[in-house]
């Protein structure tokens, strides 16, 4: 009887162990709140496109693909305040860019980008041409963070517009062809 009881206790501990390990492993597929917002906006857009009977099948297919771009653009416009962790990342990048500036000045932009090959190097080259780079007072860091954020937003807006234009050109080619 004791041997059987010990086996039961061991198997019960094993089951408890497996349950604890299973629930302690983080969910890698978990999505952030921002990602969920993008998915919700995208799904709503797709639903509206698919229910619109005035579109042809081809137009619906193209517009459904366009929903992802629209969702990301809408999500970015919803974010009113840049999180402080993002600002801290930009501040660290600015400090790194300050340290790499002598190398940039010595070898030039093209060689600098070839040598570094990273987003940081690209951000540095953006910073180096900003008027804010010349500021030497207490407002320098905030000015550089805001300047970099604005420059990256302009790039993002340009990219979004390019994607939308390409989609519209594809629709026009499809309708004419």
Buried (B, 14 or more C-beta within 10 A) or exposed (E): EEEEEEEEEEEEEEEEEEEEEEEEEEEEEEEEEEEEBBBEBBEEBBEEBEEEEEBEEEBBBBBBBBBBBBBBBBBBEEEEEEEEEEBEEBBEBBEBBBEBBEBBEEEEEEEBBEEBEEEBBBBBBBBBEBEBBEBEEEEBBEBBBBBBBEBBEEEEEEEBEEBBEEBEEBBEEEEEE
